[in-house]
Structures are given as C-alpha cells and as structure tokens.
C-alpha cells in the first residue's frame, strides 16, 4: 500500500512538472509572437513538437505562426496535419482557408468554405471567407447572397457591411455612397471607408 501511494505521488509530481514545462514553453512562444519574432516563437516549441508530433494544439500553433510569418506552404502543411488529427475541427479548416486566400488559391478557399457551410450553414468565418473567395473570382451574385444571409443575422456587422460595399462598388450599385455613410455611423474611424473616400478621384 505504501509503495502504491509513493508511486501515485511520484506520477502526480511528474505530471505537474510536464504541465509546467509545457506551460512555460507556450508562454515563451506567445511572448516572442507578441514582438513579431515568429521564428523564435516556433523554435522554443520545437522540442515539444518532437515529443508530440501529432498534437492537435501544437500543429495548430505551428500553422498559425508560419502563417503570421508569411511562410504559407509550411502553414498549409501544419493546418492539414491539425485537420487530420482532429477531423471534426472547424478551426483547422478555417486556418487552411486563410492560407488559400493569402496565396490567391481562391477556388480552393471557396470549396473548403462550402465544405464547412454544408455542416454549419451560418458559420461566421466560413461565410466571410467564402464571400472573399467569391469576390476575388468576380462571382458577385453568389457573394451578395452570402452577405445578405449573414447581414440578416448581424445587421450592423461592419465586416460584412464592408464586403457588401466591395460588391456594390464592383457592380456600380446606386446605394454605395449611402452604405459608406452608414458604415461610418457604426464605426466613425473606419479605415476601409475613409481610405476609399480620401482617395484621389480620377478624371
């Protein structure tokens, strides 16, 4: 009985040590990320990844850091690894879509977004990414349908109103200027609208 108690205490202390080690490594990684040193943020987690190469959180973390560092091929690899580790994860797929958008792989972004939307029709980010991919391909009617669907749920959502403005501008919609004004009512310092309104007019 005494041996069992000692073994339990030893294992408990070891588990606490492991947890502290993992926590400290993640904290260091976040600190490096905070100052934009993504290579070091990855480096401090490398020993942990060597121990747990199939860890979902680690693969997601590596993917995110590579994405921030604009190393999109690496980001894609780790997002795919995370998605394989946890097949029902939506966040890993959303991360992968963000890579596709960043690399102008708009068809892939649209397809993967639609895959999510088949399971989660009103997913906020999947609809947003799908809309961005559709706009990039000049599929404005489909993009408009997505935006209208989401604005029915979030009528004052500035991000979706900005997407609506992009569609209206591309399709020369009469309501465009009024939409700009409405966005500024909701967000007086909106950078997106102010940049457009302050741009020099071409004669």
N, C-alpha and C positions, 0 to 999 in steps of 0.2 A: 504493500500500500504506500509506504514511504517512497519507494522508487517511482511509483506511478505519479505521485504528487510532484516529485522533483522533476520528472520528465515533462509534466504538464507546464510547470513553471519555466523550465528551460525553453520549451517550444513557444510559450507566450512571450518571453523576453526576446527570442529570436524574431518572432513575427513583428513585435514592436520596433525592433531595430531595422528590419526590412522596410516597414512602413515609413519610418523616419527617413531612411535613406532615399526612398522614392520621393517623398515629400520635398526633401531638400534639393534633389536634382531638378524636380519640376519648378521649384521656386527660383532656382538659379536660371533655368531656361526662360521663365517668364520675365525675370529681371533683364536678361540680355535682349529679349524680344522688345521690351519696353524702350530700349535705347536704339533699336534698329539693328542690333548685331545678330542677325539671324544665323550666321554660320556658327557662332559660339553657342547660341541657343540650341542648335542641333547637336553640337559637339558634346555638351555636358550630358545629353541624354543617350549618346551612343553606347556607353557601357550597359545601360539599362535595356536598350533595344537588343543588344547582343544576347541578353538573358531571356527576353520576352519578344522575339521577332514577330509573333502572331498576336501580340497585344493590340486590341482594337484602339484603345485610347492613345497608345504610342504611335501607331500608324497614322491616326488622325492628326496627332500633334506634328509629326514629321511632315505630313502633307501640307498642313497649314503654314508651317514655317518656310517650306520650299516655295509655296505659293506667294507668300509675302516677299520672298527673295527673288521673285520672278523666274524661278527655275521650274518652269511649268511641266516639263517632262518628268522630273522627279516627283513633283506634286501629284501628277496623274498616277504614277506608279503606286504611291502610298495611299492615295484615296481609294484606288482599286483594291489594294490589299485590305484596307479597313472594311470596304464593302463586302469582300469575300469572307472576312472574319465574322461580320455581323450582317447577314444577307437582308435582314428586315430594316436595317438602318437607313433612314432618310437623309440624315445629316451628311453621311459619307458621299451619297449620290449628289447632294446639293453642292458639296465641295468640288466634286468632279465636274459638275456643270459650270461652276465658276471658272475652272481651268479652261474648259471648252470655249467659254465666252472670251476669256483673256487671250486665247490663241486663235480667235476668229473661226473656230470649228462650230459654226452656228447650226448646221444640220444635226450634229451630234448633241449639241445643247438642247435643241428642240425635242429630239427623240427621247432623251433621258428625262427631260422635264415632263413630257407626256406620259412616260412610264410611271412617274410618281403620281401624276394627276389622275391616272386610272384608279389608283388606290386611295388617293387623298385629294379629291376634286378641288377643294378650296385651300390647298396648301399655299400659304402666303408667298414663300420664296420660290417655290416651283412655278407658280403663276407668273411671278415677276421675271424670273429667268427665261421662261418660255416666251414671254412678251418681248423681252430684249432680243432673243434669238430671232423671233418673227420680224421685228422691226429691221434688224440687220439684213434680213433677206427680202425686205420690202413687201412682206406679206401683211399689209396694213389691215385688211378686213378681219383676219384672224387675230391679229394683235389687239385691235379695237374691241373685239368680242371678249377677249380675256380681261382687258382693263375694265370694261363696263361691268363684267361679272364681279370683279373684286371691289370696284367702287360702290356697287350696290350693298356690299357688306361694310366697307370702310369709306364712306362718302367724303371724309376730309383727309384721307391719307395722302400726304404730299408726294410721296414717292410714286404712287400710281397716277396722281394728277400730272406729275412731270412726264411720265410715259405717255399720258393722253395728249399732252402738249406736243411731244415729239411726233406723234401720229398726226395730230391736227396740222402741224407745220408742214409735214411731208405731203399731206393731202390737201393743203391750202383751205382748211376749214374756216368758215366765217367767224366761228366762236373763239378762235385762237387768242386774240388780244384780251378778250374778257376773261378767258381762262387764266392767262398770265396774271391779271389783276386779282382774281380770286385766290390764286396761289400766294400772292404777296399779302393778302389779308390774313391768310392762315399762317404764313411764315414771312414776316416783313423783311427779313435779311436773306431770303432765299437766293443762293448763289447762282443756281441754274437759270432762273428768270432774269436776275439782274445782269448776268453776263450777256444774255441774248439782247435785252433792251438797251444795253450800253454799247453794243457792237455797232461799228460804223455802217450806215446804210449805203448800199451800192446803187449808184445811179445807172 
